[in-house]
Amino acid sequence: MNINAFSSSPPFGQPMRKAVFAKKVHCLKNHHAWLANCHIEPAPGHLKLIADLCEQIDLIIPSSKSGKFKFFRVSHSFGGLMIYTTNINTHHERLRALRNCIEKCLDRAERTCPTCGMRQSEGVDEPCFSQFRCAEHRAGNGLFLEDFAAPITPSRDLEDLKQELYPEGLQQPGIKEAIELIKAEVSTNNFTRELALPSQEDTAASTTSTKVEVHLFELAAFDHFNKNISSRNKDHQYRLRLATEKIGKAGLNKRELQTLPNDWQEILIEFSARFPNFVNVSELLNDHFALTSLGDRRITFPPLLLTGNPGIGKTEAARWLAEKFQMPFRVQDMANAQTNAAISGSDSSFSNAEEGVIFELLSYQPIANPILLLDEIDKVDQNLKFNPLAPLYSLLEPGSAKQFVDLAIKDIPIDASHINWIATANSTQHLPQPIVSRFIVLHIPSPTSEQTQVIAQNIYAKLLSESSWGSRFFKKLSSDVKKSLEDQPPRNIRVLLTRALGSAARAKRHEIRIEDINIEQTKSTQGIGFLANFHS
C-alpha cells in the first residue's frame, strides 16, 4: 500500500468525502491482512490515528499472530472513538504494550476533531461525554462533506480531486470511469452526491455495513442519575461515577446492532462442517437470518436452549458463532450461581453492590445485541432464597426486557430486548416449565463416529493454528489416529491430541501416531463445559 493513501487527505480542516473514506478503509484493510474481517468504521478525522495504531500493532505483535484477534472492532459514537478487541495468545509484555498503544490512540482521539482531524488547542474545556470538535464543525453533527447542508463550490481543480481519491495513481482498472463521474460532478456543481468507487470489486470490498442504532435508555433518566451521584453514600460514589464514565465512552444512550455480513451463508456452511451434529441449530439460524436479511440485517434469533450429553460442544459452538459474526460474547456459569446477582446485580443498599452481567454487557460496550450464554442452567439449585433463574422470567420476554432494571443502578432502566440468548443443559428434566417455555429447545445429539473424526481434525487444526509450534507438525491427522478417537466426546479429544503432540515432539516426529493416543488418561479427567482445558 502506498503510504500516501493516508497522508494525502483533503486540505487540513476540511471534511472528507464518503467515497474517499471508503477507499482509505479499503487500503488500510489491504495493507493489514488481519483487518480483513473486522469492522473498521471510525470517524473520518480519526482514520489516520487508526492507521498509525495498526502500524504499531504490527510492530508489537508478530505477523504470525496478528491474525488471531478473535474480535477487533473500531467505530464512532456520540462519545467518540471506540476500540474493542479480545486478547491474543502472546507474551504478557506484548499485551501490555498493545493496551498502552490503544489507550494512547483513544486519548489522542478525544482531542481530535472527528470531522476534519484538527487537534484541540491547549486549555480548551470540553463538556463531559462530548467528543472535541473544532470551531468550524462544532455547530453540526456531520462527519462527511456530504453531511453538510450547503453545497460546497469546487475550489480545487480536477487534478486535486483525482489525487485525493486515488493517491496511488491513475494506472488502475476502472479509473477512467471514475474520472468521468468526477467530471460530471464538477460540471453540475453537485458536490453532495457520493462518488462511485473505481471498480465493482473495490465497491464490494469497501462498502461499509448499514448502521442500525437503538437507544439503550432515556437520557433524562441518565441526567437525573448523574446529577444526584454526589448525594449518594460515599461508599457508592466512586463506583457510580466510574459507571457513568464507562457509559459515556460506550456512546451514552446510543448503541448499534451488529448486522449480518455479506457472507453469512458461507459462515453457516462452515459452522455445519465444523459442528456436524448441530444441524438443527444451523437450520434455525439459516431461517432467521434469511428473514432479517430482507430488512435491516440485524443479527437476531430467539432464545435457544441446547440440550445434550456433557462435552459434545454446546458452549464451543456458541463461542465460534460469536467470533465469526464479531459479536460480544459472555459465558455466565449458572451451575455455581447462589443468587440472581450475577444477572441482575446486587442491591444498591449493600456497600459492595455491583452491576450484573446484563448491565455490564449492554452499558459498557457499543453493541446492543451480544450473545449471552447461560451455561448449565439445569444445575441451578431451585431451593435457593434468591433464585438465580428468577430474572429470566422477564428478560426472556421482549416486552418486559425493554425496561430491565439492574439492582445496583435502579435509576436507569435499560433496553435488554436485543440480547441473543443461548442456554445449555444436559436435559430439561430439572428446569421449571415456565423457563423452558421461553426457549426454543434444540436437542444436540452426540456426534456419530464419522462426525467425531471430522471434529477431531477440526480440533487438531485449531490446536496447530493457535500455537507457536503448530507449523512444525503435519496439517492432517492420519485415518487410523482419527479412527482411534471416534468414540471420544469432543471434550476429551483436545486433551488427547495435546498430549499426543507432546509425545510426537519428544520422539522428534512431525506427525501423531496411534501409539501417541493414550485413551486411559481421560478416564480421570473432569471438566465443566466443552474443552475444559481450552484457553482463549
Secondary structure by P-SEA (a helix, b strand, c coil): cccccccccccccccccaaaaaaaaaaaaaaccccccccccccccaaaaaaaaaaaaaacccccccccccbbbbbcccccbbbbbbbccccaaaaaaaaaaaaaaaaaaaaccccccccccccccccccccccccccccccccccccccccccccccaaaaaaaaccccccccaaaaaaaaaaaaaaaccccbbbbcccaaaaaaccccbbbbbbcccaaaaaaaaaaccccccccaaaaaaaaaaaaaaccccccccccccaaaaaaaaaaaacccaaaaaaaaaaaaaaaaaccccccccbbbbbccccccaaaaaaaaaaaaccbbbbbbcccccccccccccccccccccccaaaaacccccccbbbbbbcccccccccccccccccccccccccccccccccccccccccccccbbbbbccccccccaaaaaacbbbbbccccaaaaaaaaaaaaaaaaaaccccccccccccaaaaaaaccccccaaaaaaaaaaaaaaaaccccccccccccccccccccccccccccc
